[in-house]
Amino acid sequence: MPMNRIQFQPGLSLTAFFRHYGEEAQCAAALEQARWPHGFRCPRCNGHEHSRVHGRTHPLFQCRSCRHQTSLIAGTVMQGTKLPLTVWFLAIYLLSQAKTGLSALALARQLGVSYPTAWLIHHKLMGAMAEREDRYVLAGDVQVDDAYLGGERSGGKVGRGSENKCAFVAAVSLDDEGHPLRVKLTPVATFSARAITDWARGALAPGTTVFSDGLACFRAVAAAGCTHQPTVVAGRKPSQLPEFQWINTVLGNLKTSLSGCYHAFRFRKYAARYLAAFAYRFNRRFDLAALPQRLLVAAVRCAPHPQRIIRAEAPC
């Protein structure tokens, strides 16, 4: 059996990573290039003439037009950090290269920081992944399914009414040969016609053909200009449904990733970020070596997320 070229691609080795980003100056240069690929631009007046002010942990850039000063990390997910850039870059590398993700506890051990610090870094970078994923919609032929994260708590409700369950829509788009292209994993409040209509308007391009099981709410994709092709499952096993091969494969990989990486997390509160992190890596699986650089760009273009905002995220 031939090796899958995506599964066995080399990626970016740890040796190569430290060769390019092992020192603070190398990380600062890479961060500046990612933030201003065409040269410095003042965030206030968009001017490019500037001077550097040294003597700080991170150098300041002072605009010669409006005299506004900004640092390399201002306006990024790293804003306000006291950690060296090398720690952030190593976190970006580890989270982007781990196929099944990385828990905050494992990240803390790898970075040599406390668990609360690693947890915050983890969620800030997952937030950057989520913002990046929000930019894309699925088109063409799309397989969808309803799914849940979490399970019942001891003494609590069971089934769909469990307090620790979060409903989400799983969708995967296919190319002309029937192979998966992109995936979207979106928490929803409930599987109602209104919720699916809102989801379809944000996640699907008009004209998309949606393949689903017989769940009635998926008919609502028609309100977003999509065509619905239902297939009644009638108790059959996933292996007996070739028309849903890839959505079942994606959900199986997601379950393996979460159960193998995390003992538990607050599903109803943080599900959107964990799902987006899985989708981010899956959608960029064709070039594993470029993932750290792509995540760096996402991190510098993502607005700062203070801890109080991260912990106050609304539940799904």
DONURO-798991 format. One record per residue (C-alpha): residue in one letter; y, z, x. Coordinates in nm, 3 decimals, always signed. Last residue first. Layout:
% DONURO-798991
zake|Y|Z|X
a|Y|Z|X .
...
% end
This chain:
% DONURO-798991
zake|Y|Z|X
c|+2.786|+2.296|-2.249 .
p|+2.956|+2.607|-2.119 .
a|+3.326|+2.596|-2.028 .
e|+3.398|+2.632|-1.657 .
a|+3.558|+2.969|-1.581 .
r|+3.364|+3.027|-1.258 .
i|+3.494|+2.705|-1.104 .
i|+3.847|+2.770|-1.225 .
r|+3.859|+3.122|-1.078 .
q|+3.705|+2.991|-0.754 .
p|+3.986|+2.747|-0.695 .
h|+3.908|+2.374|-0.740 .
p|+4.140|+2.159|-0.530 .
a|+4.173|+1.797|-0.652 .
c|+3.906|+1.552|-0.539 .
r|+4.015|+1.272|-0.307 .
v|+3.925|+1.462|+0.011 .
a|+3.583|+1.561|-0.126 .
a|+3.494|+1.213|-0.255 .
v|+3.579|+1.062|+0.084 .
l|+3.359|+1.323|+0.255 .
l|+3.081|+1.248|+0.007 .
r|+3.095|+0.880|+0.104 .
q|+3.086|+0.966|+0.475 .
p|+2.786|+1.196|+0.427 .
l|+2.608|+0.933|+0.211 .
a|+2.633|+0.642|+0.455 .
a|+2.297|+0.712|+0.623 .
l|+2.122|+0.731|+0.286 .
d|+2.211|+0.375|+0.191 .
f|+2.008|+0.268|-0.117 .
r|+1.996|+0.623|-0.257 .
r|+2.358|+0.616|-0.370 .
n|+2.292|+0.645|-0.744 .
f|+2.021|+0.905|-0.687 .
r|+2.244|+1.124|-0.471 .
y|+2.526|+1.130|-0.726 .
a|+2.286|+1.170|-1.021 .
f|+2.135|+1.486|-0.870 .
a|+2.481|+1.625|-0.796 .
a|+2.599|+1.534|-1.148 .
l|+2.311|+1.728|-1.304 .
y|+2.389|+2.035|-1.095 .
r|+2.759|+2.007|-1.180 .
a|+2.715|+1.961|-1.556 .
a|+2.459|+2.242|-1.581 .
y|+2.698|+2.513|-1.461 .
k|+2.761|+2.724|-1.771 .
r|+2.464|+2.661|-2.000 .
f|+2.216|+2.651|-1.714 .
r|+2.325|+2.966|-1.538 .
f|+2.106|+2.933|-1.232 .
a|+1.744|+3.008|-1.151 .
h|+1.484|+2.994|-0.874 .
y|+1.649|+2.681|-0.740 .
c|+1.514|+2.410|-0.508 .
g|+1.162|+2.323|-0.620 .
s|+1.230|+2.377|-0.990 .
l|+1.552|+2.175|-0.977 .
s|+1.418|+1.881|-0.777 .
t|+1.083|+1.863|-0.957 .
k|+1.256|+1.864|-1.296 .
l|+1.498|+1.594|-1.184 .
n|+1.215|+1.381|-1.044 .
g|+1.030|+1.404|-1.377 .
l|+1.347|+1.319|-1.568 .
v|+1.401|+1.014|-1.348 .
t|+1.039|+0.901|-1.390 .
n|+1.058|+0.943|-1.768 .
i|+1.378|+0.735|-1.775 .
w|+1.205|+0.477|-1.557 .
q|+0.886|+0.428|-1.753 .
f|+1.038|+0.425|-2.103 .
e|+0.914|+0.080|-2.207 .
p|+0.585|+0.163|-2.035 .
l|+0.513|+0.428|-2.300 .
q|+0.150|+0.540|-2.268 .
s|+0.218|+0.730|-1.947 .
p|+0.489|+0.921|-2.134 .
k|+0.226|+1.055|-2.381 .
r|+0.215|+0.934|-2.740 .
g|+0.311|+1.169|-3.022 .
a|+0.462|+0.907|-3.254 .
v|+0.690|+0.747|-2.990 .
v|+0.881|+0.524|-3.230 .
t|+1.073|+0.270|-3.027 .
p|+1.443|+0.223|-3.097 .
q|+1.655|-0.075|-2.979 .
h|+2.024|+0.008|-3.029 .
t|+2.299|-0.242|-2.948 .
c|+2.628|-0.110|-2.814 .
g|+2.985|-0.142|-2.943 .
a|+3.064|+0.231|-2.925 .
a|+2.986|+0.287|-3.296 .
a|+2.646|+0.123|-3.232 .
v|+2.566|+0.414|-2.999 .
a|+2.531|+0.621|-3.319 .
r|+2.172|+0.503|-3.367 .
f|+2.091|+0.751|-3.093 .
c|+2.125|+1.036|-3.346 .
a|+1.807|+0.933|-3.531 .
l|+1.560|+1.018|-3.252 .
g|+1.306|+0.732|-3.269 .
d|+1.274|+0.685|-2.895 .
s|+1.546|+0.504|-2.705 .
f|+1.643|+0.165|-2.563 .
v|+2.018|+0.098|-2.549 .
t|+2.150|-0.256|-2.507 .
t|+2.503|-0.244|-2.360 .
g|+2.762|-0.470|-2.524 .
p|+3.047|-0.225|-2.476 .
a|+3.006|-0.032|-2.149 .
l|+2.831|+0.303|-2.173 .
a|+2.919|+0.655|-2.054 .
g|+3.248|+0.746|-2.221 .
r|+3.211|+0.569|-2.552 .
a|+2.838|+0.646|-2.556 .
w|+2.896|+1.020|-2.515 .
d|+3.149|+1.035|-2.798 .
t|+2.912|+0.845|-3.027 .
i|+2.621|+1.068|-2.917 .
a|+2.816|+1.383|-3.003 .
r|+2.922|+1.244|-3.344 .
a|+2.569|+1.136|-3.433 .
s|+2.430|+1.478|-3.343 .
f|+2.217|+1.586|-3.049 .
t|+2.413|+1.899|-2.973 .
a|+2.680|+2.032|-2.739 .
v|+2.619|+1.756|-2.486 .
p|+2.549|+1.770|-2.113 .
t|+2.553|+1.428|-1.939 .
l|+2.299|+1.291|-1.691 .
k|+2.386|+0.935|-1.593 .
v|+2.158|+0.715|-1.382 .
r|+2.222|+0.396|-1.191 .
l|+2.018|+0.095|-1.083 .
p|+1.658|+0.133|-1.198 .
h|+1.426|-0.171|-1.169 .
g|+1.358|-0.398|-1.468 .
e|+1.390|-0.726|-1.280 .
d|+1.732|-0.803|-1.430 .
d|+1.860|-0.461|-1.325 .
l|+1.808|-0.140|-1.521 .
s|+2.043|+0.135|-1.634 .
v|+1.925|+0.495|-1.662 .
a|+2.030|+0.748|-1.926 .
a|+1.962|+1.120|-1.968 .
v|+2.153|+1.298|-2.246 .
f|+2.185|+1.674|-2.207 .
a|+2.107|+1.991|-2.403 .
c|+2.152|+2.324|-2.229 .
k|+1.903|+2.603|-2.284 .
n|+1.969|+2.967|-2.196 .
e|+2.044|+3.092|-2.548 .
s|+1.727|+2.930|-2.685 .
g|+1.781|+2.737|-3.009 .
r|+1.589|+2.429|-2.899 .
g|+1.265|+2.622|-2.862 .
v|+1.248|+2.999|-2.826 .
k|+1.500|+3.265|-2.912 .
g|+1.537|+3.574|-2.700 .
g|+1.308|+3.864|-2.608 .
s|+1.259|+3.741|-2.254 .
r|+1.484|+3.441|-2.208 .
e|+1.395|+3.099|-2.339 .
g|+1.415|+2.797|-2.115 .
g|+1.649|+2.596|-1.898 .
l|+1.767|+2.238|-1.904 .
y|+1.704|+2.018|-2.206 .
a|+1.639|+1.651|-2.268 .
d|+1.724|+1.365|-2.503 .
d|+1.634|+1.017|-2.380 .
v|+1.805|+0.694|-2.282 .
q|+1.695|+0.361|-2.131 .
v|+1.980|+0.120|-2.056 .
d|+1.974|-0.260|-2.043 .
g|+2.310|-0.404|-1.939 .
a|+2.583|-0.152|-1.863 .
l|+2.627|+0.208|-1.745 .
v|+2.968|+0.361|-1.684 .
y|+3.121|+0.490|-1.362 .
r|+3.428|+0.697|-1.284 .
d|+3.276|+1.023|-1.408 .
e|+3.027|+1.009|-1.118 .
r|+3.305|+1.063|-0.865 .
e|+3.437|+1.367|-1.049 .
a|+3.085|+1.513|-1.061 .
m|+3.030|+1.461|-0.688 .
a|+3.360|+1.638|-0.613 .
g|+3.250|+1.925|-0.837 .
m|+2.920|+1.938|-0.647 .
l|+3.126|+1.978|-0.330 .
k|+3.325|+2.264|-0.479 .
h|+3.010|+2.420|-0.620 .
h|+2.829|+2.426|-0.287 .
i|+3.132|+2.550|-0.094 .
l|+3.167|+2.836|-0.346 .
w|+2.799|+2.928|-0.326 .
a|+2.811|+2.914|+0.056 .
t|+3.103|+3.156|+0.061 .
p|+2.935|+3.391|-0.188 .
y|+2.611|+3.378|+0.020 .
s|+2.781|+3.469|+0.346 .
v|+2.815|+3.216|+0.627 .
g|+2.582|+3.096|+0.902 .
l|+2.588|+2.736|+0.785 .
q|+2.209|+2.688|+0.758 .
r|+2.146|+3.035|+0.617 .
a|+2.425|+3.003|+0.361 .
l|+2.299|+2.657|+0.259 .
a|+1.952|+2.798|+0.191 .
l|+2.107|+3.064|-0.033 .
a|+2.336|+2.810|-0.202 .
s|+2.032|+2.600|-0.290 .
l|+1.988|+2.252|-0.145 .
g|+1.925|+1.926|-0.327 .
t|+1.603|+1.737|-0.383 .
k|+1.687|+1.447|-0.152 .
a|+1.868|+1.667|+0.100 .
q|+2.085|+1.425|+0.299 .
s|+2.406|+1.466|+0.100 .
l|+2.396|+1.844|+0.072 .
l|+2.317|+1.893|+0.441 .
y|+2.583|+1.649|+0.565 .
i|+2.858|+1.783|+0.342 .
a|+2.771|+2.140|+0.445 .
l|+2.781|+2.036|+0.813 .
f|+3.123|+1.879|+0.754 .
w|+3.250|+2.196|+0.592 .
v|+3.127|+2.413|+0.878 .
t|+3.275|+2.176|+1.139 .
l|+3.608|+2.192|+0.957 .
p|+3.636|+2.555|+1.059 .
l|+3.648|+2.807|+0.774 .
k|+3.973|+2.961|+0.657 .
t|+3.987|+2.744|+0.346 .
g|+4.308|+2.710|+0.147 .
q|+4.249|+2.349|+0.045 .
m|+3.896|+2.232|+0.128 .
v|+3.848|+2.064|-0.211 .
t|+4.143|+1.842|-0.120 .
g|+4.517|+1.862|-0.197 .
a|+4.602|+2.028|+0.131 .
i|+4.319|+1.992|+0.385 .
l|+4.494|+1.776|+0.643 .
s|+4.819|+1.966|+0.607 .
t|+5.136|+1.876|+0.421 .
q|+5.504|+1.910|+0.500 .
h|+5.785|+1.750|+0.302 .
r|+6.085|+1.645|+0.509 .
c|+6.181|+1.383|+0.246 .
s|+6.199|+1.074|+0.467 .
r|+6.059|+1.195|+0.799 .
c|+5.745|+1.328|+0.632 .
q|+5.598|+1.628|+0.813 .
f|+5.225|+1.631|+0.883 .
l|+5.092|+1.978|+0.959 .
p|+4.810|+2.046|+1.204 .
h|+4.517|+2.263|+1.091 .
t|+4.471|+2.608|+1.242 .
r|+4.843|+2.613|+1.314 .
g|+5.051|+2.561|+1.630 .
h|+5.126|+2.195|+1.580 .
v|+5.377|+2.012|+1.363 .
r|+5.313|+1.639|+1.353 .
s|+5.574|+1.376|+1.279 .
h|+5.601|+1.126|+0.997 .
e|+5.697|+0.778|+0.885 .
h|+5.460|+0.671|+0.606 .
g|+5.659|+0.753|+0.293 .
n|+5.475|+0.800|-0.035 .
c|+5.756|+1.028|-0.166 .
r|+5.568|+1.350|-0.246 .
p|+5.211|+1.298|-0.120 .
c|+5.349|+1.146|+0.202 .
r|+5.126|+0.864|+0.319 .
f|+4.965|+0.871|+0.661 .
g|+4.783|+0.561|+0.782 .
h|+4.575|+0.297|+0.610 .
p|+4.257|+0.508|+0.576 .
w|+4.466|+0.814|+0.481 .
r|+4.226|+1.079|+0.349 .
a|+3.908|+0.946|+0.508 .
q|+4.080|+0.868|+0.837 .
e|+4.243|+1.211|+0.849 .
l|+3.910|+1.379|+0.775 .
a|+3.736|+1.180|+1.048 .
a|+4.003|+1.277|+1.301 .
a|+3.987|+1.642|+1.197 .
c|+3.606|+1.639|+1.220 .
q|+3.615|+1.494|+1.571 .
a|+3.875|+1.752|+1.676 .
e|+3.663|+2.036|+1.540 .
e|+3.357|+1.931|+1.740 .
g|+3.003|+1.832|+1.635 .
y|+3.107|+1.553|+1.401 .
h|+2.996|+1.226|+1.567 .
r|+2.729|+1.349|+1.811 .
f|+2.645|+1.635|+1.579 .
f|+2.560|+1.388|+1.301 .
a|+2.362|+1.161|+1.533 .
t|+2.141|+1.453|+1.638 .
l|+2.099|+1.566|+1.277 .
s|+1.974|+1.219|+1.190 .
l|+2.153|+1.000|+0.939 .
g|+1.917|+0.818|+0.701 .
p|+1.597|+0.659|+0.833 .
q|+1.486|+0.460|+0.525 .
f|+1.134|+0.556|+0.417 .
q|+1.187|+0.621|+0.045 .
i|+1.418|+0.322|+0.001 .
r|+1.191|+0.081|+0.188 .
n|+0.885|+0.191|-0.012 .
m|+0.593|+0.167|+0.228 .
p|+0.335|-0.103|+0.155 .
m|+0.000|+0.000|+0.000 .
% end
